[in-house]
């Protein structure tokens, strides 16, 4: 079984293009990571924005799962510190 973890690695994010995903998913993921990172640096103070980002993150997770069907993938909310 293979595991895909999109997270910080050695002080930087894994480049979405390195995952061989479609351009659409790569762009969605890249844009989402920037928004999530910005909220992280704000201290996760905006609950409504966190909910929006987590919803978007779970949607991207589903897109990745559909494209890379042989992987196990879960969405972990860093803000909420739980798997959603």
VOBABA-433818 format. One record per atom (N, C-alpha, C): x, y, z; atom name; residue number from 0. Coordinates in steps of 0.1 Angstrom, whole numbers. Atoms other than C-alpha are relative to their C-alpha. Layout:
// residues N
{xx->X&yy->Y&zz->Z&atom->CA&nr->NUM}
...
This chain:
// residues 84
{xx->8&yy->-12&zz->0&atom->N&nr->0}
{xx->0&yy->0&zz->0&atom->CA&nr->0}
{xx->9&yy->12&zz->0&atom->C&nr->0}
{xx->-8&yy->-13&zz->0&atom->N&nr->1}
{xx->13&yy->35&zz->-8&atom->CA&nr->1}
{xx->-8&yy->11&zz->7&atom->C&nr->1}
{xx->6&yy->-11&zz->-7&atom->N&nr->2}
{xx->6&yy->66&zz->12&atom->CA&nr->2}
{xx->5&yy->13&zz->-6&atom->C&nr->2}
{xx->-3&yy->-13&zz->5&atom->N&nr->3}
{xx->5&yy->101&zz->-1&atom->CA&nr->3}
{xx->-2&yy->10&zz->11&atom->C&nr->3}
{xx->1&yy->-11&zz->-10&atom->N&nr->4}
{xx->12&yy->129&zz->24&atom->CA&nr->4}
{xx->4&yy->13&zz->-6&atom->C&nr->4}
{xx->-3&yy->-13&zz->5&atom->N&nr->5}
{xx->10&yy->164&zz->12&atom->CA&nr->5}
{xx->1&yy->9&zz->12&atom->C&nr->5}
{xx->-2&yy->-7&zz->-12&atom->N&nr->6}
{xx->25&yy->184&zz->39&atom->CA&nr->6}
{xx->14&yy->6&zz->-1&atom->C&nr->6}
{xx->-14&yy->-5&zz->0&atom->N&nr->7}
{xx->57&yy->203&zz->48&atom->CA&nr->7}
{xx->10&yy->-11&zz->2&atom->C&nr->7}
{xx->-11&yy->10&zz->0&atom->N&nr->8}
{xx->88&yy->183&zz->42&atom->CA&nr->8}
{xx->13&yy->7&zz->-1&atom->C&nr->8}
{xx->-13&yy->-7&zz->0&atom->N&nr->9}
{xx->123&yy->195&zz->51&atom->CA&nr->9}
{xx->-2&yy->15&zz->-2&atom->C&nr->9}
{xx->1&yy->-14&zz->0&atom->N&nr->10}
{xx->110&yy->230&zz->56&atom->CA&nr->10}
{xx->-7&yy->6&zz->-12&atom->C&nr->10}
{xx->8&yy->-5&zz->11&atom->N&nr->11}
{xx->90&yy->233&zz->24&atom->CA&nr->11}
{xx->-11&yy->-10&zz->-4&atom->C&nr->11}
{xx->11&yy->8&zz->4&atom->N&nr->12}
{xx->59&yy->220&zz->8&atom->CA&nr->12}
{xx->4&yy->-9&zz->-12&atom->C&nr->12}
{xx->-2&yy->8&zz->12&atom->N&nr->13}
{xx->60&yy->191&zz->-17&atom->CA&nr->13}
{xx->-7&yy->7&zz->-12&atom->C&nr->13}
{xx->5&yy->-7&zz->11&atom->N&nr->14}
{xx->55&yy->206&zz->-51&atom->CA&nr->14}
{xx->-12&yy->-9&zz->-6&atom->C&nr->14}
{xx->11&yy->8&zz->6&atom->N&nr->15}
{xx->20&yy->194&zz->-64&atom->CA&nr->15}
{xx->3&yy->-6&zz->-14&atom->C&nr->15}
{xx->-3&yy->5&zz->13&atom->N&nr->16}
{xx->34&yy->190&zz->-99&atom->CA&nr->16}
{xx->9&yy->-13&zz->1&atom->C&nr->16}
{xx->-8&yy->12&zz->-2&atom->N&nr->17}
{xx->58&yy->163&zz->-85&atom->CA&nr->17}
{xx->-9&yy->-12&zz->2&atom->C&nr->17}
{xx->9&yy->11&zz->-2&atom->N&nr->18}
{xx->27&yy->142&zz->-78&atom->CA&nr->18}
{xx->-6&yy->-6&zz->-12&atom->C&nr->18}
{xx->6&yy->4&zz->13&atom->N&nr->19}
{xx->18&yy->138&zz->-115&atom->CA&nr->19}
{xx->-15&yy->1&zz->0&atom->C&nr->19}
{xx->15&yy->-2&zz->1&atom->N&nr->20}
{xx->-17&yy->151&zz->-110&atom->CA&nr->20}
{xx->-3&yy->9&zz->-12&atom->C&nr->20}
{xx->4&yy->-9&zz->11&atom->N&nr->21}
{xx->-37&yy->169&zz->-136&atom->CA&nr->21}
{xx->3&yy->15&zz->3&atom->C&nr->21}
{xx->-3&yy->-14&zz->-2&atom->N&nr->22}
{xx->-31&yy->206&zz->-141&atom->CA&nr->22}
{xx->-11&yy->6&zz->8&atom->C&nr->22}
{xx->11&yy->-6&zz->-7&atom->N&nr->23}
{xx->-66&yy->214&zz->-127&atom->CA&nr->23}
{xx->2&yy->-3&zz->15&atom->C&nr->23}
{xx->-2&yy->3&zz->-14&atom->N&nr->24}
{xx->-59&yy->196&zz->-94&atom->CA&nr->24}
{xx->12&yy->6&zz->5&atom->C&nr->24}
{xx->-13&yy->-7&zz->-4&atom->N&nr->25}
{xx->-23&yy->209&zz->-92&atom->CA&nr->25}
{xx->-3&yy->14&zz->3&atom->C&nr->25}
{xx->3&yy->-14&zz->-2&atom->N&nr->26}
{xx->-36&yy->245&zz->-95&atom->CA&nr->26}
{xx->-9&yy->2&zz->12&atom->C&nr->26}
{xx->9&yy->-1&zz->-11&atom->N&nr->27}
{xx->-64&yy->239&zz->-70&atom->CA&nr->27}
{xx->8&yy->-2&zz->13&atom->C&nr->27}
{xx->-7&yy->4&zz->-12&atom->N&nr->28}
{xx->-40&yy->223&zz->-45&atom->CA&nr->28}
{xx->10&yy->11&zz->3&atom->C&nr->28}
{xx->-10&yy->-10&zz->-2&atom->N&nr->29}
{xx->-13&yy->250&zz->-50&atom->CA&nr->29}
{xx->-7&yy->13&zz->6&atom->C&nr->29}
{xx->7&yy->-11&zz->-5&atom->N&nr->30}
{xx->-38&yy->278&zz->-44&atom->CA&nr->30}
{xx->-6&yy->-2&zz->14&atom->C&nr->30}
{xx->5&yy->3&zz->-14&atom->N&nr->31}
{xx->-54&yy->261&zz->-14&atom->CA&nr->31}
{xx->11&yy->0&zz->10&atom->C&nr->31}
{xx->-11&yy->0&zz->-10&atom->N&nr->32}
{xx->-20&yy->255&zz->2&atom->CA&nr->32}
{xx->4&yy->14&zz->4&atom->C&nr->32}
{xx->-4&yy->-14&zz->-3&atom->N&nr->33}
{xx->-12&yy->292&zz->-1&atom->CA&nr->33}
{xx->-10&yy->7&zz->10&atom->C&nr->33}
{xx->10&yy->-6&zz->-9&atom->N&nr->34}
{xx->-45&yy->302&zz->16&atom->CA&nr->34}
{xx->1&yy->-6&zz->14&atom->C&nr->34}
{xx->-1&yy->6&zz->-13&atom->N&nr->35}
{xx->-41&yy->276&zz->43&atom->CA&nr->35}
{xx->12&yy->4&zz->8&atom->C&nr->35}
{xx->-13&yy->-4&zz->-6&atom->N&nr->36}
{xx->-5&yy->286&zz->50&atom->CA&nr->36}
{xx->-2&yy->15&zz->5&atom->C&nr->36}
{xx->2&yy->-14&zz->-5&atom->N&nr->37}
{xx->-16&yy->323&zz->53&atom->CA&nr->37}
{xx->-8&yy->0&zz->13&atom->C&nr->37}
{xx->8&yy->1&zz->-12&atom->N&nr->38}
{xx->-43&yy->313&zz->78&atom->CA&nr->38}
{xx->8&yy->-6&zz->12&atom->C&nr->38}
{xx->-9&yy->5&zz->-10&atom->N&nr->39}
{xx->-17&yy->293&zz->97&atom->CA&nr->39}
{xx->8&yy->11&zz->7&atom->C&nr->39}
{xx->-8&yy->-11&zz->-6&atom->N&nr->40}
{xx->5&yy->323&zz->101&atom->CA&nr->40}
{xx->-8&yy->11&zz->7&atom->C&nr->40}
{xx->9&yy->-9&zz->-7&atom->N&nr->41}
{xx->-25&yy->343&zz->113&atom->CA&nr->41}
{xx->-5&yy->-6&zz->13&atom->C&nr->41}
{xx->4&yy->6&zz->-13&atom->N&nr->42}
{xx->-29&yy->318&zz->141&atom->CA&nr->42}
{xx->-13&yy->-8&zz->0&atom->C&nr->42}
{xx->13&yy->7&zz->1&atom->N&nr->43}
{xx->-60&yy->300&zz->128&atom->CA&nr->43}
{xx->-11&yy->7&zz->8&atom->C&nr->43}
{xx->10&yy->-8&zz->-8&atom->N&nr->44}
{xx->-82&yy->328&zz->143&atom->CA&nr->44}
{xx->-14&yy->1&zz->-6&atom->C&nr->44}
{xx->12&yy->-2&zz->7&atom->N&nr->45}
{xx->-109&yy->329&zz->117&atom->CA&nr->45}
{xx->-7&yy->-13&zz->-3&atom->C&nr->45}
{xx->7&yy->13&zz->1&atom->N&nr->46}
{xx->-132&yy->299&zz->123&atom->CA&nr->46}
{xx->-8&yy->-2&zz->-13&atom->C&nr->46}
{xx->8&yy->2&zz->13&atom->N&nr->47}
{xx->-154&yy->306&zz->92&atom->CA&nr->47}
{xx->10&yy->-3&zz->-11&atom->C&nr->47}
{xx->-10&yy->3&zz->10&atom->N&nr->48}
{xx->-123&yy->307&zz->70&atom->CA&nr->48}
{xx->6&yy->-14&zz->1&atom->C&nr->48}
{xx->-5&yy->14&zz->-2&atom->N&nr->49}
{xx->-110&yy->275&zz->85&atom->CA&nr->49}
{xx->-10&yy->-10&zz->-5&atom->C&nr->49}
{xx->10&yy->9&zz->5&atom->N&nr->50}
{xx->-143&yy->258&zz->78&atom->CA&nr->50}
{xx->0&yy->0&zz->-15&atom->C&nr->50}
{xx->-1&yy->-1&zz->14&atom->N&nr->51}
{xx->-141&yy->270&zz->42&atom->CA&nr->51}
{xx->12&yy->-7&zz->-6&atom->C&nr->51}
{xx->-13&yy->6&zz->5&atom->N&nr->52}
{xx->-105&yy->259&zz->38&atom->CA&nr->52}
{xx->-1&yy->-15&zz->2&atom->C&nr->52}
{xx->1&yy->14&zz->-2&atom->N&nr->53}
{xx->-112&yy->225&zz->53&atom->CA&nr->53}
{xx->-10&yy->-7&zz->-9&atom->C&nr->53}
{xx->9&yy->5&zz->10&atom->N&nr->54}
{xx->-142&yy->220&zz->30&atom->CA&nr->54}
{xx->7&yy->-1&zz->-13&atom->C&nr->54}
{xx->-7&yy->0&zz->12&atom->N&nr->55}
{xx->-121&yy->229&zz->1&atom->CA&nr->55}
{xx->11&yy->-11&zz->0&atom->C&nr->55}
{xx->-10&yy->11&zz->-1&atom->N&nr->56}
{xx->-93&yy->206&zz->13&atom->CA&nr->56}
{xx->-6&yy->-14&zz->-1&atom->C&nr->56}
{xx->7&yy->14&zz->1&atom->N&nr->57}
{xx->-117&yy->176&zz->16&atom->CA&nr->57}
{xx->-4&yy->-2&zz->-15&atom->C&nr->57}
{xx->4&yy->1&zz->14&atom->N&nr->58}
{xx->-129&yy->184&zz->-19&atom->CA&nr->58}
{xx->12&yy->-4&zz->-9&atom->C&nr->58}
{xx->-13&yy->3&zz->8&atom->N&nr->59}
{xx->-93&yy->184&zz->-33&atom->CA&nr->59}
{xx->4&yy->-14&zz->3&atom->C&nr->59}
{xx->-3&yy->14&zz->-3&atom->N&nr->60}
{xx->-87&yy->152&zz->-14&atom->CA&nr->60}
{xx->-8&yy->-10&zz->-8&atom->C&nr->60}
{xx->8&yy->9&zz->8&atom->N&nr->61}
{xx->-116&yy->135&zz->-32&atom->CA&nr->61}
{xx->5&yy->0&zz->-15&atom->C&nr->61}
{xx->-5&yy->-1&zz->14&atom->N&nr->62}
{xx->-103&yy->148&zz->-66&atom->CA&nr->62}
{xx->13&yy->-8&zz->-1&atom->C&nr->62}
{xx->-12&yy->7&zz->0&atom->N&nr->63}
{xx->-69&yy->134&zz->-58&atom->CA&nr->63}
{xx->-2&yy->-15&zz->0&atom->C&nr->63}
{xx->4&yy->15&zz->-2&atom->N&nr->64}
{xx->-84&yy->100&zz->-47&atom->CA&nr->64}
{xx->-5&yy->-5&zz->-13&atom->C&nr->64}
{xx->5&yy->5&zz->13&atom->N&nr->65}
{xx->-103&yy->98&zz->-80&atom->CA&nr->65}
{xx->10&yy->-1&zz->-11&atom->C&nr->65}
{xx->-11&yy->0&zz->10&atom->N&nr->66}
{xx->-72&yy->106&zz->-100&atom->CA&nr->66}
{xx->10&yy->-11&zz->3&atom->C&nr->66}
{xx->-11&yy->10&zz->-4&atom->N&nr->67}
{xx->-48&yy->83&zz->-81&atom->CA&nr->67}
{xx->-7&yy->-11&zz->9&atom->C&nr->67}
{xx->9&yy->10&zz->-7&atom->N&nr->68}
{xx->-73&yy->55&zz->-72&atom->CA&nr->68}
{xx->7&yy->-10&zz->9&atom->C&nr->68}
{xx->-7&yy->11&zz->-8&atom->N&nr->69}
{xx->-47&yy->31&zz->-58&atom->CA&nr->69}
{xx->6&yy->5&zz->13&atom->C&nr->69}
{xx->-6&yy->-6&zz->-12&atom->N&nr->70}
{xx->-37&yy->54&zz->-29&atom->CA&nr->70}
{xx->-10&yy->1&zz->11&atom->C&nr->70}
{xx->8&yy->-3&zz->-12&atom->N&nr->71}
{xx->-51&yy->58&zz->6&atom->CA&nr->71}
{xx->3&yy->14&zz->3&atom->C&nr->71}
{xx->-2&yy->-15&zz->-3&atom->N&nr->72}
{xx->-57&yy->95&zz->13&atom->CA&nr->72}
{xx->-10&yy->4&zz->10&atom->C&nr->72}
{xx->8&yy->-6&zz->-10&atom->N&nr->73}
{xx->-71&yy->113&zz->42&atom->CA&nr->73}
{xx->3&yy->15&zz->1&atom->C&nr->73}
{xx->-2&yy->-15&zz->-2&atom->N&nr->74}
{xx->-76&yy->150&zz->49&atom->CA&nr->74}
{xx->1&yy->2&zz->15&atom->C&nr->74}
{xx->-3&yy->-3&zz->-14&atom->N&nr->75}
{xx->-61&yy->162&zz->82&atom->CA&nr->75}
{xx->-1&yy->15&zz->1&atom->C&nr->75}
{xx->0&yy->-15&zz->-2&atom->N&nr->76}
{xx->-71&yy->197&zz->94&atom->CA&nr->76}
{xx->10&yy->4&zz->10&atom->C&nr->76}
{xx->-10&yy->-5&zz->-9&atom->N&nr->77}
{xx->-41&yy->213&zz->109&atom->CA&nr->77}
{xx->-6&yy->9&zz->10&atom->C&nr->77}
{xx->6&yy->-10&zz->-9&atom->N&nr->78}
{xx->-63&yy->240&zz->124&atom->CA&nr->78}
{xx->-8&yy->-7&zz->11&atom->C&nr->78}
{xx->9&yy->8&zz->-9&atom->N&nr->79}
{xx->-87&yy->215&zz->140&atom->CA&nr->79}
{xx->7&yy->-11&zz->7&atom->C&nr->79}
{xx->-8&yy->11&zz->-5&atom->N&nr->80}
{xx->-60&yy->189&zz->147&atom->CA&nr->80}
{xx->-8&yy->-13&zz->0&atom->C&nr->80}
{xx->8&yy->13&zz->1&atom->N&nr->81}
{xx->-82&yy->160&zz->134&atom->CA&nr->81}
{xx->-2&yy->-3&zz->-15&atom->C&nr->81}
{xx->3&yy->5&zz->13&atom->N&nr->82}
{xx->-89&yy->139&zz->104&atom->CA&nr->82}
{xx->-15&yy->3&zz->-3&atom->C&nr->82}
{xx->14&yy->-3&zz->4&atom->N&nr->83}
{xx->-120&yy->151&zz->85&atom->CA&nr->83}
{xx->-4&yy->-9&zz->-11&atom->C&nr->83}
